[in-house]
Amino acid sequence: QLANQYQVWISEAEPDKRDAFRDELQCPPNRILGVLDHLQNRWGGIEGYLEAAGMTPENIDRIGAKLA
C-alpha cells in the first residue's frame, strides 16, 4: 500500500521536482545499514531504541514474533 501512496505523491509533485522526490523515497541497502549501525551504537540495538522510546519489552517481543 505504501508503494501506491508513493506513486500518488510523485504524481502530485511539481514536474521539475519529481525525479528528486522519487530518489528521496528510495531506501537503498546502505541507508538501512547506516540506520542499524546508528541504533546499535547509540542504544545497543533496535530493542534498546524501542525501550528508550517507551515501548514495553512485551510489546517488543510481540513485534519481533510477527516479523520473524
PDB file of N, CA, C, O and CB in Angstrom:
ATOM      1  N   GLN A   1       0.806  -1.187   0.000  1.00  0.00           N
ATOM      2  CA  GLN A   1       0.000   0.000   0.000  1.00  0.00           C
ATOM      3  C   GLN A   1       0.854   1.258   0.000  1.00  0.00           C
ATOM      4  O   GLN A   1       0.478   2.274  -0.585  1.00  0.00           O
ATOM      5  CB  GLN A   1      -0.920  -0.006   1.182  1.00  0.00           C
ATOM      6  N   LEU A   2       1.991   1.188   0.650  1.00  0.00           N
ATOM      7  CA  LEU A   2       2.856   2.360   0.697  1.00  0.00           C
ATOM      8  C   LEU A   2       3.383   2.702  -0.688  1.00  0.00           C
ATOM      9  O   LEU A   2       3.524   3.876  -1.029  1.00  0.00           O
ATOM     10  CB  LEU A   2       4.018   2.128   1.660  1.00  0.00           C
ATOM     11  N   ALA A   3       3.673   1.687  -1.484  1.00  0.00           N
ATOM     12  CA  ALA A   3       4.153   1.941  -2.849  1.00  0.00           C
ATOM     13  C   ALA A   3       3.108   2.711  -3.651  1.00  0.00           C
ATOM     14  O   ALA A   3       3.453   3.596  -4.435  1.00  0.00           O
ATOM     15  CB  ALA A   3       4.498   0.614  -3.560  1.00  0.00           C
ATOM     16  N   ASN A   4       1.840   2.379  -3.457  1.00  0.00           N
ATOM     17  CA  ASN A   4       0.773   3.112  -4.146  1.00  0.00           C
ATOM     18  C   ASN A   4       0.734   4.568  -3.700  1.00  0.00           C
ATOM     19  O   ASN A   4       0.546   5.467  -4.519  1.00  0.00           O
ATOM     20  CB  ASN A   4      -0.586   2.448  -3.891  1.00  0.00           C
ATOM     21  N   GLN A   5       0.911   4.798  -2.404  1.00  0.00           N
ATOM     22  CA  GLN A   5       0.911   6.172  -1.900  1.00  0.00           C
ATOM     23  C   GLN A   5       2.104   6.946  -2.451  1.00  0.00           C
ATOM     24  O   GLN A   5       1.981   8.126  -2.776  1.00  0.00           O
ATOM     25  CB  GLN A   5       0.934   6.184  -0.360  1.00  0.00           C
ATOM     26  N   TYR A   6       3.258   6.289  -2.559  1.00  0.00           N
ATOM     27  CA  TYR A   6       4.433   6.944  -3.148  1.00  0.00           C
ATOM     28  C   TYR A   6       4.124   7.419  -4.567  1.00  0.00           C
ATOM     29  O   TYR A   6       4.490   8.530  -4.951  1.00  0.00           O
ATOM     30  CB  TYR A   6       5.646   5.982  -3.159  1.00  0.00           C
ATOM     31  N   GLN A   7       3.453   6.576  -5.335  1.00  0.00           N
ATOM     32  CA  GLN A   7       3.119   6.958  -6.708  1.00  0.00           C
ATOM     33  C   GLN A   7       2.190   8.172  -6.745  1.00  0.00           C
ATOM     34  O   GLN A   7       2.319   9.035  -7.612  1.00  0.00           O
ATOM     35  CB  GLN A   7       2.469   5.782  -7.439  1.00  0.00           C
ATOM     36  N   VAL A   8       1.265   8.228  -5.807  1.00  0.00           N
ATOM     37  CA  VAL A   8       0.369   9.388  -5.725  1.00  0.00           C
ATOM     38  C   VAL A   8       1.183  10.637  -5.411  1.00  0.00           C
ATOM     39  O   VAL A   8       1.016  11.664  -6.069  1.00  0.00           O
ATOM     40  CB  VAL A   8      -0.732   9.169  -4.646  1.00  0.00           C
ATOM     41  N   TRP A   9       2.061  10.563  -4.417  1.00  0.00           N
ATOM     42  CA  TRP A   9       2.868  11.721  -4.041  1.00  0.00           C
ATOM     43  C   TRP A   9       3.740  12.189  -5.204  1.00  0.00           C
ATOM     44  O   TRP A   9       3.864  13.386  -5.461  1.00  0.00           O
ATOM     45  CB  TRP A   9       3.744  11.387  -2.830  1.00  0.00           C
ATOM     46  N   ILE A  10       4.340  11.228  -5.899  1.00  0.00           N
ATOM     47  CA  ILE A  10       5.201  11.585  -7.034  1.00  0.00           C
ATOM     48  C   ILE A  10       4.374  12.259  -8.126  1.00  0.00           C
ATOM     49  O   ILE A  10       4.796  13.267  -8.692  1.00  0.00           O
ATOM     50  CB  ILE A  10       5.919  10.328  -7.598  1.00  0.00           C
ATOM     51  N   SER A  11       3.206  11.710  -8.420  1.00  0.00           N
ATOM     52  CA  SER A  11       2.375  12.290  -9.485  1.00  0.00           C
ATOM     53  C   SER A  11       1.867  13.683  -9.122  1.00  0.00           C
ATOM     54  O   SER A  11       1.612  14.498 -10.008  1.00  0.00           O
ATOM     55  CB  SER A  11       1.191  11.376  -9.784  1.00  0.00           C
ATOM     56  N   GLU A  12       1.720  13.961  -7.836  1.00  0.00           N
ATOM     57  CA  GLU A  12       1.242  15.272  -7.396  1.00  0.00           C
ATOM     58  C   GLU A  12       2.363  16.302  -7.256  1.00  0.00           C
ATOM     59  O   GLU A  12       2.100  17.497  -7.121  1.00  0.00           O
ATOM     60  CB  GLU A  12       0.521  15.135  -6.080  1.00  0.00           C
ATOM     61  N   ALA A  13       3.605  15.836  -7.289  1.00  0.00           N
ATOM     62  CA  ALA A  13       4.739  16.759  -7.155  1.00  0.00           C
ATOM     63  C   ALA A  13       4.879  17.603  -8.417  1.00  0.00           C
ATOM     64  O   ALA A  13       4.424  17.221  -9.495  1.00  0.00           O
ATOM     65  CB  ALA A  13       6.052  15.981  -6.878  1.00  0.00           C
ATOM     66  N   GLU A  14       5.508  18.739  -8.259  1.00  0.00           N
ATOM     67  CA  GLU A  14       5.770  19.583  -9.423  1.00  0.00           C
ATOM     68  C   GLU A  14       6.651  18.811 -10.397  1.00  0.00           C
ATOM     69  O   GLU A  14       7.583  18.130  -9.972  1.00  0.00           O
ATOM     70  CB  GLU A  14       6.444  20.928  -9.006  1.00  0.00           C
ATOM     71  N   PRO A  15       6.375  18.905 -11.694  1.00  0.00           N
ATOM     72  CA  PRO A  15       7.107  18.106 -12.686  1.00  0.00           C
ATOM     73  C   PRO A  15       8.634  18.212 -12.579  1.00  0.00           C
ATOM     74  O   PRO A  15       9.330  17.210 -12.741  1.00  0.00           O
ATOM     75  CB  PRO A  15       6.688  18.524 -14.064  1.00  0.00           C
ATOM     76  N   ASP A  16       9.150  19.387 -12.312  1.00  0.00           N
ATOM     77  CA  ASP A  16      10.604  19.541 -12.257  1.00  0.00           C
ATOM     78  C   ASP A  16      11.206  18.988 -10.969  1.00  0.00           C
ATOM     79  O   ASP A  16      12.429  18.947 -10.834  1.00  0.00           O
ATOM     80  CB  ASP A  16      10.970  21.001 -12.400  1.00  0.00           C
ATOM     81  N   LYS A  17      10.375  18.564 -10.022  1.00  0.00           N
ATOM     82  CA  LYS A  17      10.873  18.025  -8.755  1.00  0.00           C
ATOM     83  C   LYS A  17      10.601  16.534  -8.592  1.00  0.00           C
ATOM     84  O   LYS A  17      10.976  15.944  -7.578  1.00  0.00           O
ATOM     85  CB  LYS A  17      10.253  18.772  -7.606  1.00  0.00           C
ATOM     86  N   ARG A  18       9.958  15.925  -9.574  1.00  0.00           N
ATOM     87  CA  ARG A  18       9.558  14.521  -9.442  1.00  0.00           C
ATOM     88  C   ARG A  18      10.741  13.567  -9.312  1.00  0.00           C
ATOM     89  O   ARG A  18      10.711  12.662  -8.478  1.00  0.00           O
ATOM     90  CB  ARG A  18       8.724  14.117 -10.627  1.00  0.00           C
ATOM     91  N   ASP A  19      11.777  13.755 -10.120  1.00  0.00           N
ATOM     92  CA  ASP A  19      12.926  12.847 -10.048  1.00  0.00           C
ATOM     93  C   ASP A  19      13.602  12.922  -8.686  1.00  0.00           C
ATOM     94  O   ASP A  19      13.947  11.893  -8.104  1.00  0.00           O
ATOM     95  CB  ASP A  19      13.937  13.175 -11.150  1.00  0.00           C
ATOM     96  N   ALA A  20      13.792  14.133  -8.178  1.00  0.00           N
ATOM     97  CA  ALA A  20      14.421  14.294  -6.862  1.00  0.00           C
ATOM     98  C   ALA A  20      13.541  13.681  -5.772  1.00  0.00           C
ATOM     99  O   ALA A  20      14.047  13.036  -4.853  1.00  0.00           O
ATOM    100  CB  ALA A  20      14.681  15.792  -6.561  1.00  0.00           C
ATOM    101  N   PHE A  21      12.239  13.879  -5.873  1.00  0.00           N
ATOM    102  CA  PHE A  21      11.308  13.324  -4.898  1.00  0.00           C
ATOM    103  C   PHE A  21      11.337  11.800  -4.945  1.00  0.00           C
ATOM    104  O   PHE A  21      11.336  11.143  -3.903  1.00  0.00           O
ATOM    105  CB  PHE A  21       9.882  13.841  -5.155  1.00  0.00           C
ATOM    106  N   ARG A  22      11.364  11.238  -6.150  1.00  0.00           N
ATOM    107  CA  ARG A  22      11.424   9.785  -6.325  1.00  0.00           C
ATOM    108  C   ARG A  22      12.699   9.230  -5.686  1.00  0.00           C
ATOM    109  O   ARG A  22      12.668   8.185  -5.036  1.00  0.00           O
ATOM    110  CB  ARG A  22      11.366   9.411  -7.830  1.00  0.00           C
ATOM    111  N   ASP A  23      13.812   9.930  -5.873  1.00  0.00           N
ATOM    112  CA  ASP A  23      15.075   9.496  -5.274  1.00  0.00           C
ATOM    113  C   ASP A  23      15.003   9.503  -3.750  1.00  0.00           C
ATOM    114  O   ASP A  23      15.538   8.605  -3.100  1.00  0.00           O
ATOM    115  CB  ASP A  23      16.220  10.394  -5.745  1.00  0.00           C
ATOM    116  N   GLU A  24      14.345  10.509  -3.177  1.00  0.00           N
ATOM    117  CA  GLU A  24      14.219  10.604  -1.722  1.00  0.00           C
ATOM    118  C   GLU A  24      13.391   9.470  -1.138  1.00  0.00           C
ATOM    119  O   GLU A  24      13.620   9.060   0.000  1.00  0.00           O
ATOM    120  CB  GLU A  24      13.601  11.930  -1.340  1.00  0.00           C
ATOM    121  N   LEU A  25      12.441   8.963  -1.896  1.00  0.00           N
ATOM    122  CA  LEU A  25      11.563   7.908  -1.402  1.00  0.00           C
ATOM    123  C   LEU A  25      12.208   6.524  -1.457  1.00  0.00           C
ATOM    124  O   LEU A  25      11.672   5.574  -0.887  1.00  0.00           O
ATOM    125  CB  LEU A  25      10.284   7.900  -2.196  1.00  0.00           C
ATOM    126  N   GLN A  26      13.326   6.400  -2.122  1.00  0.00           N
ATOM    127  CA  GLN A  26      14.011   5.111  -2.191  1.00  0.00           C
ATOM    128  C   GLN A  26      14.764   4.860  -0.890  1.00  0.00           C
ATOM    129  O   GLN A  26      15.138   5.791  -0.177  1.00  0.00           O
ATOM    130  CB  GLN A  26      14.980   5.066  -3.399  1.00  0.00           C
ATOM    131  N   CYS A  27      14.972   3.611  -0.607  1.00  0.00           N
ATOM    132  CA  CYS A  27      15.702   3.243   0.600  1.00  0.00           C
ATOM    133  C   CYS A  27      16.753   2.195   0.235  1.00  0.00           C
ATOM    134  O   CYS A  27      16.518   0.995   0.376  1.00  0.00           O
ATOM    135  CB  CYS A  27      14.733   2.705   1.703  1.00  0.00           C
ATOM    136  N   PRO A  28      17.920   2.660  -0.239  1.00  0.00           N
ATOM    137  CA  PRO A  28      18.957   1.715  -0.635  1.00  0.00           C
ATOM    138  C   PRO A  28      19.525   0.969   0.578  1.00  0.00           C
ATOM    139  O   PRO A  28      19.458   1.468   1.701  1.00  0.00           O
ATOM    140  CB  PRO A  28      20.079   2.445  -1.379  1.00  0.00           C
ATOM    141  N   PRO A  29      20.078  -0.211   0.350  1.00  0.00           N
ATOM    142  CA  PRO A  29      20.605  -1.022   1.448  1.00  0.00           C
ATOM    143  C   PRO A  29      21.591  -0.285   2.349  1.00  0.00           C
ATOM    144  O   PRO A  29      21.573  -0.478   3.565  1.00  0.00           O
ATOM    145  CB  PRO A  29      21.268  -2.236   0.892  1.00  0.00           C
ATOM    146  N   ASN A  30      22.452   0.556   1.776  1.00  0.00           N
ATOM    147  CA  ASN A  30      23.436   1.241   2.623  1.00  0.00           C
ATOM    148  C   ASN A  30      22.762   2.211   3.593  1.00  0.00           C
ATOM    149  O   ASN A  30      23.300   2.466   4.670  1.00  0.00           O
ATOM    150  CB  ASN A  30      24.451   1.994   1.756  1.00  0.00           C
ATOM    151  N   ARG A  31      21.615   2.750   3.241  1.00  0.00           N
ATOM    152  CA  ARG A  31      20.886   3.631   4.167  1.00  0.00           C
ATOM    153  C   ARG A  31      20.325   2.812   5.326  1.00  0.00           C
ATOM    154  O   ARG A  31      20.393   3.236   6.480  1.00  0.00           O
ATOM    155  CB  ARG A  31      19.738   4.383   3.430  1.00  0.00           C
ATOM    156  N   ILE A  32      19.776   1.650   5.022  1.00  0.00           N
ATOM    157  CA  ILE A  32      19.242   0.775   6.069  1.00  0.00           C
ATOM    158  C   ILE A  32      20.362   0.338   7.003  1.00  0.00           C
ATOM    159  O   ILE A  32      20.205   0.371   8.224  1.00  0.00           O
ATOM    160  CB  ILE A  32      18.542  -0.459   5.451  1.00  0.00           C
ATOM    161  N   LEU A  33      21.487  -0.068   6.435  1.00  0.00           N
ATOM    162  CA  LEU A  33      22.615  -0.495   7.258  1.00  0.00           C
ATOM    163  C   LEU A  33      23.131   0.645   8.126  1.00  0.00           C
ATOM    164  O   LEU A  33      23.537   0.421   9.266  1.00  0.00           O
ATOM    165  CB  LEU A  33      23.739  -1.030   6.379  1.00  0.00           C
ATOM    166  N   GLY A  34      23.120   1.854   7.601  1.00  0.00           N
ATOM    167  CA  GLY A  34      23.539   3.016   8.383  1.00  0.00           C
ATOM    168  C   GLY A  34      22.630   3.251   9.578  1.00  0.00           C
ATOM    169  O   GLY A  34      23.102   3.565  10.670  1.00  0.00           O
ATOM    170  N   VAL A  35      21.328   3.100   9.372  1.00  0.00           N
ATOM    171  CA  VAL A  35      20.375   3.257  10.475  1.00  0.00           C
ATOM    172  C   VAL A  35      20.605   2.172  11.521  1.00  0.00           C
ATOM    173  O   VAL A  35      20.615   2.457  12.718  1.00  0.00           O
ATOM    174  CB  VAL A  35      18.916   3.204   9.954  1.00  0.00           C
ATOM    175  N   LEU A  36      20.788   0.938  11.080  1.00  0.00           N
ATOM    176  CA  LEU A  36      21.027  -0.153  12.025  1.00  0.00           C
ATOM    177  C   LEU A  36      22.317   0.059  12.806  1.00  0.00           C
ATOM    178  O   LEU A  36      22.358  -0.208  14.007  1.00  0.00           O
ATOM    179  CB  LEU A  36      21.080  -1.490  11.289  1.00  0.00           C
ATOM    180  N   ASP A  37      23.367   0.533  12.151  1.00  0.00           N
ATOM    181  CA  ASP A  37      24.623   0.847  12.849  1.00  0.00           C
ATOM    182  C   ASP A  37      24.405   1.931  13.896  1.00  0.00           C
ATOM    183  O   ASP A  37      24.907   1.832  15.015  1.00  0.00           O
ATOM    184  CB  ASP A  37      25.703   1.294  11.846  1.00  0.00           C
ATOM    185  N   HIS A  38      23.660   2.960  13.531  1.00  0.00           N
ATOM    186  CA  HIS A  38      23.383   4.052  14.471  1.00  0.00           C
ATOM    187  C   HIS A  38      22.612   3.537  15.688  1.00  0.00           C
ATOM    188  O   HIS A  38      22.945   3.873  16.825  1.00  0.00           O
ATOM    189  CB  HIS A  38      22.587   5.176  13.772  1.00  0.00           C
ATOM    190  N   LEU A  39      21.586   2.727  15.447  1.00  0.00           N
ATOM    191  CA  LEU A  39      20.815   2.171  16.560  1.00  0.00           C
ATOM    192  C   LEU A  39      21.694   1.316  17.465  1.00  0.00           C
ATOM    193  O   LEU A  39      21.558   1.353  18.687  1.00  0.00           O
ATOM    194  CB  LEU A  39      19.642   1.341  16.033  1.00  0.00           C
ATOM    195  N   GLN A  40      22.587   0.552  16.864  1.00  0.00           N
ATOM    196  CA  GLN A  40      23.489  -0.294  17.643  1.00  0.00           C
ATOM    197  C   GLN A  40      24.440   0.558  18.481  1.00  0.00           C
ATOM    198  O   GLN A  40      24.633   0.290  19.667  1.00  0.00           O
ATOM    199  CB  GLN A  40      24.286  -1.228  16.716  1.00  0.00           C
ATOM    200  N   ASN A  41      25.025   1.570  17.877  1.00  0.00           N
ATOM    201  CA  ASN A  41      25.998   2.407  18.580  1.00  0.00           C
ATOM    202  C   ASN A  41      25.369   3.259  19.671  1.00  0.00           C
ATOM    203  O   ASN A  41      25.973   3.455  20.726  1.00  0.00           O
ATOM    204  CB  ASN A  41      26.708   3.298  17.599  1.00  0.00           C
ATOM    205  N   ARG A  42      24.181   3.760  19.437  1.00  0.00           N
ATOM    206  CA  ARG A  42      23.567   4.681  20.398  1.00  0.00           C
ATOM    207  C   ARG A  42      22.748   3.977  21.476  1.00  0.00           C
ATOM    208  O   ARG A  42      22.786   4.372  22.642  1.00  0.00           O
ATOM    209  CB  ARG A  42      22.687   5.657  19.668  1.00  0.00           C
ATOM    210  N   TRP A  43      22.009   2.936  21.091  1.00  0.00           N
ATOM    211  CA  TRP A  43      21.095   2.298  22.035  1.00  0.00           C
ATOM    212  C   TRP A  43      21.364   0.807  22.247  1.00  0.00           C
ATOM    213  O   TRP A  43      20.601   0.138  22.944  1.00  0.00           O
ATOM    214  CB  TRP A  43      19.690   2.480  21.562  1.00  0.00           C
ATOM    215  N   GLY A  44      22.421   0.288  21.665  1.00  0.00           N
ATOM    216  CA  GLY A  44      22.713  -1.126  21.823  1.00  0.00           C
ATOM    217  C   GLY A  44      21.854  -2.026  20.952  1.00  0.00           C
ATOM    218  O   GLY A  44      21.838  -3.241  21.146  1.00  0.00           O
ATOM    219  N   GLY A  45      21.150  -1.456  20.008  1.00  0.00           N
ATOM    220  CA  GLY A  45      20.336  -2.239  19.088  1.00  0.00           C
ATOM    221  C   GLY A  45      18.914  -1.715  19.002  1.00  0.00           C
ATOM    222  O   GLY A  45      18.550  -0.720  19.629  1.00  0.00           O
ATOM    223  N   ILE A  46      18.132  -2.412  18.211  1.00  0.00           N
ATOM    224  CA  ILE A  46      16.754  -1.993  17.975  1.00  0.00           C
ATOM    225  C   ILE A  46      15.928  -2.067  19.258  1.00  0.00           C
ATOM    226  O   ILE A  46      15.138  -1.167  19.542  1.00  0.00           O
ATOM    227  CB  ILE A  46      16.115  -2.859  16.885  1.00  0.00           C
ATOM    228  N   GLU A  47      16.108  -3.137  20.032  1.00  0.00           N
ATOM    229  CA  GLU A  47      15.327  -3.272  21.263  1.00  0.00           C
ATOM    230  C   GLU A  47      15.599  -2.121  22.218  1.00  0.00           C
ATOM    231  O   GLU A  47      14.671  -1.576  22.817  1.00  0.00           O
ATOM    232  CB  GLU A  47      15.638  -4.600  21.948  1.00  0.00           C
ATOM    233  N   GLY A  48      16.870  -1.747  22.364  1.00  0.00           N
ATOM    234  CA  GLY A  48      17.216  -0.625  23.235  1.00  0.00           C
ATOM    235  C   GLY A  48      16.582   0.672  22.777  1.00  0.00           C
ATOM    236  O   GLY A  48      16.123   1.470  23.594  1.00  0.00           O
ATOM    237  N   TYR A  49      16.558   0.880  21.478  1.00  0.00           N
ATOM    238  CA  TYR A  49      15.919   2.083  20.931  1.00  0.00           C
ATOM    239  C   TYR A  49      14.423   2.088  21.241  1.00  0.00           C
ATOM    240  O   TYR A  49      13.877   3.099  21.682  1.00  0.00           O
ATOM    241  CB  TYR A  49      16.145   2.171  19.407  1.00  0.00           C
ATOM    242  N   LEU A  50      13.768   0.953  21.007  1.00  0.00           N
ATOM    243  CA  LEU A  50      12.328   0.885  21.245  1.00  0.00           C
ATOM    244  C   LEU A  50      11.995   1.059  22.724  1.00  0.00           C
ATOM    245  O   LEU A  50      11.003   1.705  23.061  1.00  0.00           O
ATOM    246  CB  LEU A  50      11.773  -0.444  20.739  1.00  0.00           C
ATOM    247  N   GLU A  51      12.813   0.489  23.610  1.00  0.00           N
ATOM    248  CA  GLU A  51      12.598   0.685  25.045  1.00  0.00           C
ATOM    249  C   GLU A  51      12.783   2.150  25.423  1.00  0.00           C
ATOM    250  O   GLU A  51      12.009   2.688  26.214  1.00  0.00           O
ATOM    251  CB  GLU A  51      13.559  -0.198  25.861  1.00  0.00           C
ATOM    252  N   ALA A  52      13.808   2.802  24.862  1.00  0.00           N
ATOM    253  CA  ALA A  52      14.037   4.222  25.139  1.00  0.00           C
ATOM    254  C   ALA A  52      12.874   5.075  24.645  1.00  0.00           C
ATOM    255  O   ALA A  52      12.604   6.142  25.196  1.00  0.00           O
ATOM    256  CB  ALA A  52      15.341   4.688  24.488  1.00  0.00           C
ATOM    257  N   ALA A  53      12.190   4.606  23.612  1.00  0.00           N
ATOM    258  CA  ALA A  53      11.034   5.325  23.075  1.00  0.00           C
ATOM    259  C   ALA A  53       9.765   5.042  23.877  1.00  0.00           C
ATOM    260  O   ALA A  53       8.712   5.614  23.595  1.00  0.00           O
ATOM    261  CB  ALA A  53      10.815   4.949  21.614  1.00  0.00           C
ATOM    262  N   GLY A  54       9.862   4.152  24.885  1.00  0.00           N
ATOM    263  CA  GLY A  54       8.728   3.891  25.758  1.00  0.00           C
ATOM    264  C   GLY A  54       7.985   2.602  25.502  1.00  0.00           C
ATOM    265  O   GLY A  54       6.960   2.345  26.133  1.00  0.00           O
ATOM    266  N   MET A  55       8.478   1.785  24.589  1.00  0.00           N
ATOM    267  CA  MET A  55       7.795   0.532  24.296  1.00  0.00           C
ATOM    268  C   MET A  55       8.160  -0.505  25.364  1.00  0.00           C
ATOM    269  O   MET A  55       9.313  -0.597  25.785  1.00  0.00           O
ATOM    270  CB  MET A  55       8.167   0.019  22.872  1.00  0.00           C
ATOM    271  N   THR A  56       7.181  -1.269  25.786  1.00  0.00           N
ATOM    272  CA  THR A  56       7.425  -2.288  26.803  1.00  0.00           C
ATOM    273  C   THR A  56       8.137  -3.491  26.183  1.00  0.00           C
ATOM    274  O   THR A  56       7.988  -3.761  24.992  1.00  0.00           O
ATOM    275  CB  THR A  56       6.099  -2.726  27.464  1.00  0.00           C
ATOM    276  N   PRO A  57       8.916  -4.216  27.002  1.00  0.00           N
ATOM    277  CA  PRO A  57       9.572  -5.426  26.483  1.00  0.00           C
ATOM    278  C   PRO A  57       8.579  -6.436  25.902  1.00  0.00           C
ATOM    279  O   PRO A  57       8.886  -7.131  24.934  1.00  0.00           O
ATOM    280  CB  PRO A  57      10.377  -6.088  27.588  1.00  0.00           C
ATOM    281  N   GLU A  58       7.392  -6.511  26.499  1.00  0.00           N
ATOM    282  CA  GLU A  58       6.381  -7.446  25.994  1.00  0.00           C
ATOM    283  C   GLU A  58       5.950  -7.071  24.579  1.00  0.00           C
ATOM    284  O   GLU A  58       5.812  -7.938  23.715  1.00  0.00           O
ATOM    285  CB  GLU A  58       5.159  -7.473  26.928  1.00  0.00           C
ATOM    286  N   ASN A  59       5.739  -5.784  24.348  1.00  0.00           N
ATOM    287  CA  ASN A  59       5.345  -5.349  23.005  1.00  0.00           C
ATOM    288  C   ASN A  59       6.483  -5.522  22.005  1.00  0.00           C
ATOM    289  O   ASN A  59       6.246  -5.852  20.843  1.00  0.00           O
ATOM    290  CB  ASN A  59       4.895  -3.888  23.031  1.00  0.00           C
ATOM    291  N   ILE A  60       7.707  -5.302  22.451  1.00  0.00           N
ATOM    292  CA  ILE A  60       8.865  -5.523  21.575  1.00  0.00           C
ATOM    293  C   ILE A  60       8.921  -6.989  21.164  1.00  0.00           C
ATOM    294  O   ILE A  60       9.163  -7.304  19.998  1.00  0.00           O
ATOM    295  CB  ILE A  60      10.187  -5.105  22.281  1.00  0.00           C
ATOM    296  N   ASP A  61       8.697  -7.884  22.123  1.00  0.00           N
ATOM    297  CA  ASP A  61       8.692  -9.320  21.813  1.00  0.00           C
ATOM    298  C   ASP A  61       7.576  -9.669  20.831  1.00  0.00           C
ATOM    299  O   ASP A  61       7.774 -10.485  19.930  1.00  0.00           O
ATOM    300  CB  ASP A  61       8.533 -10.145  23.102  1.00  0.00           C
ATOM    301  N   ARG A  62       6.405  -9.056  20.999  1.00  0.00           N
ATOM    302  CA  ARG A  62       5.286  -9.328  20.089  1.00  0.00           C
ATOM    303  C   ARG A  62       5.606  -8.872  18.672  1.00  0.00           C
ATOM    304  O   ARG A  62       5.296  -9.572  17.707  1.00  0.00           O
ATOM    305  CB  ARG A  62       4.011  -8.635  20.584  1.00  0.00           C
ATOM    306  N   ILE A  63       6.216  -7.718  18.546  1.00  0.00           N
ATOM    307  CA  ILE A  63       6.602  -7.233  17.217  1.00  0.00           C
ATOM    308  C   ILE A  63       7.641  -8.165  16.605  1.00  0.00           C
ATOM    309  O   ILE A  63       7.554  -8.518  15.430  1.00  0.00           O
ATOM    310  CB  ILE A  63       7.153  -5.786  17.296  1.00  0.00           C
ATOM    311  N   GLY A  64       8.629  -8.560  17.413  1.00  0.00           N
ATOM    312  CA  GLY A  64       9.655  -9.473  16.922  1.00  0.00           C
ATOM    313  C   GLY A  64       9.070 -10.782  16.433  1.00  0.00           C
ATOM    314  O   GLY A  64       9.504 -11.321  15.415  1.00  0.00           O
ATOM    315  N   ALA A  65       8.089 -11.292  17.154  1.00  0.00           N
ATOM    316  CA  ALA A  65       7.449 -12.552  16.749  1.00  0.00           C
ATOM    317  C   ALA A  65       6.710 -12.391  15.423  1.00  0.00           C
ATOM    318  O   ALA A  65       6.719 -13.301  14.594  1.00  0.00           O
ATOM    319  CB  ALA A  65       6.473 -13.033  17.839  1.00  0.00           C
ATOM    320  N   LYS A  66       6.074 -11.241  15.219  1.00  0.00           N
ATOM    321  CA  LYS A  66       5.355 -11.017  13.962  1.00  0.00           C
ATOM    322  C   LYS A  66       6.309 -10.851  12.786  1.00  0.00           C
ATOM    323  O   LYS A  66       5.976 -11.213  11.658  1.00  0.00           O
ATOM    324  CB  LYS A  66       4.462  -9.787  14.078  1.00  0.00           C
ATOM    325  N   LEU A  67       7.489 -10.310  13.045  1.00  0.00           N
ATOM    326  CA  LEU A  67       8.451 -10.091  11.962  1.00  0.00           C
ATOM    327  C   LEU A  67       9.294 -11.319  11.661  1.00  0.00           C
ATOM    328  O   LEU A  67       9.930 -11.396  10.610  1.00  0.00           O
ATOM    329  CB  LEU A  67       9.355  -8.940  12.307  1.00  0.00           C
ATOM    330  N   ALA A  68       9.302 -12.273  12.570  1.00  0.00           N
ATOM    331  CA  ALA A  68      10.134 -13.470  12.387  1.00  0.00           C
ATOM    332  C   ALA A  68       9.548 -14.408  11.359  1.00  0.00           C
ATOM    333  O   ALA A  68      10.123 -15.462  11.085  1.00  0.00           O
ATOM    334  CB  ALA A  68      10.307 -14.204  13.704  1.00  0.00           C
TER     335      ALA A  68
END
